[in-house]
C-alpha cells in the first residue's frame, strides 16, 4: 500500500496526504527559491525528519530501558549548499528536560540519536551535527 499521495496545488505549493491517517502536510517553495515560504519547504521537511526520527528512536530506547524523555525538544537548522542546490548540513540541538540522566542513559540516548533510520538514509555528504543538552 502506498504511504502518501501528493497534489501539486500550483504556485509552488503541494499538499501531501498520509493515506493511513488522512493527515495533511502543506509545502511551499522557500522565498530564496521563488516561493512564498508560508509552510515547510521540501528540504525543511528533510531536515526536520532527522530530528523527528532521532526523538522517536530515543523514545523507543528510553521506554525499553525504563527512563523517560517526555518534554525533550529538537531544534533543527538546515544549511543549504550550492552547485547543485542541496541540503549541505543539518544541525540538531536536542534539549532534554531537567532530569538526572545516568551516564549509561546518556550513552543510550546519544547512540540512539546517531543511529536512527533517517540518519542512516541521508547521503554521507550531508553533514549531521548533533548536540545534546541535559
Helices and strands as residue ranges (DSSP letters): E 4-10, E 13-18, E 24-28, G 31-33, H 42-65, E 73-81, E 86-95, H 103-114, H 117-121, E 127-133
